[in-house]
Amino acid sequence: MILTDRRRATSHTLPTICGSSMRSRALLLVLWRLIRRVGLYSKRSWSRLLWTILSSLRKIATHPQAAELFRFIFLGTIVETGRQVAAKVLQFAKDFFVVRAEFASGDFAYDWVVNYLENHRVWNESRSFKVVARNATTRPYPTSNLGKVDGHPDPLYEPATTQSPSLFRWKGYWMTITKTTAGMSHYDTRPEIGAGYGVLVLSVLTWDRSVLDDFVSEARSFYVNSQVLPRKQFNIKSEPSESLLTAHFRQGDISYDWMLEYLRSSDALKDIMELNVTTKQSDLGWGTGPKDAVRFMPAPESMQRLLFKSPRTGKSAWLQVVMTAGSPHWETSRLVGGSITITFHSSDREVMLDLIDAAKQKYTELGTSRVTVHLMDKYGSSWNSFTRSRRALSTLVLPTDVKEMLLADALEFLDSEKWYNMAGIPHRRGYLLYGAPGTGKSSTVHALAGELGLEIYFISLANPGVDDFSLARLISDTPSRWILLIEDIDCAFPSREDDDEDEDEKDEQRKRDRRGNRYQSNQLLPPKSAVTLSGLLNVLDSVSSEEGRLTFATTNHIKNLDPALIRAGRMDLKIKYSLATASQIEEVFKVFFSETDSTEVEQCASKFAAAVPPEMYSVAQIQGYLLNKKRDPLGAVEGVEEWLKEQEAERRALIESKRRWREEMARRRMEEEQQYQLEMQQQQRMEMPPLSNAGYEGGYVAEREDGREGESEDEDDGAGYETPNEE
Ligand SMILES: Nc1ncnc2c1ncn2[C@@H]1O[C@H](COP(=O)(O)OP(=O)(O)OP(=O)(O)O)[C@@H](O)[C@H]1O
């Protein structure tokens, strides 16, 4: 009954308390029953509950095991608090009594400290190290007595890779040093991280920070004043420091040649550890001594250290040299685009200037004088520069006065800039050098450039990458007072006189499309260059480039040139280069044997000149013959008859082969023409309407007198063909 009553009471109170969900209703019902059973709804029952809890706690506390537990908790709290306080105090003491510095490889400070530590045998004193075999003869390792004379490397001590700190004493202070090397992370994208990255942590047990400053400054001055090459630590490509002086030398600029010669000299080579050994002739020519047959160069793409001592002030500084090798130019295969970057381990500008001076002086002592030549790259987008030996104007064998006249004219032009400005005439002058190949046209330009101290900008119109636009852009990127050299200017445009013998073969090739099919006579021939005549004229007349320009154009075929190209104002002076005259032949002979007894040479020269027919051979051809007899003037005279016979035979053979070639070409042309006509006839027949429909009303194909098929009358414009019937 009681149960029933309670259920009733619950059922009518619950809906006012809870929500609608069945599950929460059931939960609340259980709770409600619990409260009612314990009687928590009354004040008396609360105090009873409290009393129960307290009495239970008292029971637990008086239990012997519980008392033990409380004691442990209490003690533990005290110990942990003490430990934390001690750690805080220790950390504070460490911060206060230990000075800590970090050095990262790639920075010079790192090198100073590492160099200092290595020279003070810190790793030898360490409890953990690795032993490596290196050549230590250049380094003062007093403990190492091995390997001094037998050419084998010495054992050296290096920090162990375990990163364990080494302890050492410096001026009464204890220091610990930790060196981490060899690639902390291979995944790091920063350039200085990866294999070879190193960090050095130096801690000094002192509260005085100036101890560390003193240490670093001692390491620095030890490094700077050291006469022993510091061992290369890490080959880091990035710039080591922005605050130090760095000088860049680019190939094509004469200062690059100075520096290259200096680096090749024995002064610098003694410090350089990675060398390129070559027996290849360099731009600068062979040396005279037997040792010069092998040339040494600092290895490109490597970082080299060398000590430079200024001859003027006696100051010295370590230099870090990084060389980049150039790549071969597409047309000439000369190396272009190389560079030398020198970082001075000093911020003293005087040292840098002294180095450049010393390099220049070394270069002058060698007696090499060079001319800078800029060649366009294969895309016609930029200039690649290099230098080549200067040629003395006196070595050119030209008809009397030509050299003198050219030089005087160019000098006068360069001197009269003001006059040009006053007269409102653009300050530029054009020279056209024309004549047979090998007569000295290009050599004249190079010799003149050396004489006038001007740079040559060489453009090749046959370069597939160059067009009007790129040519104009390239020309605008030039200095004032320069030489523009356009060789074989005729090659750029289709020749208008196809009967030229030398050009026949080239033209024949050009007259074929990519698949080898011949261009028909009614089709336009492709131009030889993407540069158009008007594009070139624009460049010659342009005011965009700096003025003071001497333009030299050379050609073997002046008759192929458009008159617009060579009119006065564009080509002011036209100089003809002929095949060698008698006096030129004699002079070439004398130049060749200038080191032999003069009376003998005089006699031989006139005999030689009398034997060689004038204006038959170029100077280049005569030089070619004399090169084989360069120490034997008498032999040169005796052998000339034989050589002339050979030349004559060669000439005849050449004429004969050209004749045969022309005949063959004419035959092929005729065959092609016939084939073409035949194909056209067949094609027209195939397009012809069926014969059954032919008739007066339907139109027809008429046979023309010349054998070609006519068109139907219906499609004609009214003039019509005469029909066979009408005929
Ligand atoms: N008049 C000359 N005096 C001295 N050397 C010459 C002379 N002519 C030609 N040579 C020599 O012949 C070689 C070719 O000369 P160069 O290239 O100057 O001739 P070029 O007339 O420009 O020929 P091309 O028309 O084929 O370009 C060079 O090695 C040069 O030394």
The ligand as an ORCA input file, in Angstrom:
! r2SCAN-3c Opt
* xyz 0 1
  N      96.879     42.230    -94.633
  C      97.173     41.342    -93.687
  N      98.176     41.560    -92.844
  C      98.486     40.667    -91.897
  N      97.821     39.523    -91.713
  C      96.793     39.253    -92.528
  C      96.417     40.149    -93.556
  N      95.393     39.636    -94.220
  C      95.108     38.460    -93.638
  N      95.943     38.238    -92.628
  C      95.940     37.048    -91.750
  O      95.032     36.119    -92.322
  C      94.086     35.638    -91.375
  C      92.673     36.012    -91.825
  O      92.560     37.404    -91.814
  P      91.182     38.182    -91.641
  O      90.203     37.327    -90.907
  O      91.460     39.513    -91.097
  O      90.727     38.282    -93.131
  P      89.351     38.801    -93.683
  O      89.645     39.662    -94.846
  O      88.548     39.402    -92.603
  O      88.709     37.447    -94.154
  P      87.144     37.112    -94.338
  O      86.610     38.027    -95.379
  O      87.135     35.696    -94.755
  O      86.528     37.351    -92.997
  C      94.477     36.274    -90.067
  O      95.154     35.331    -89.315
  C      95.395     37.401    -90.400
  O      96.429     37.455    -89.477
*
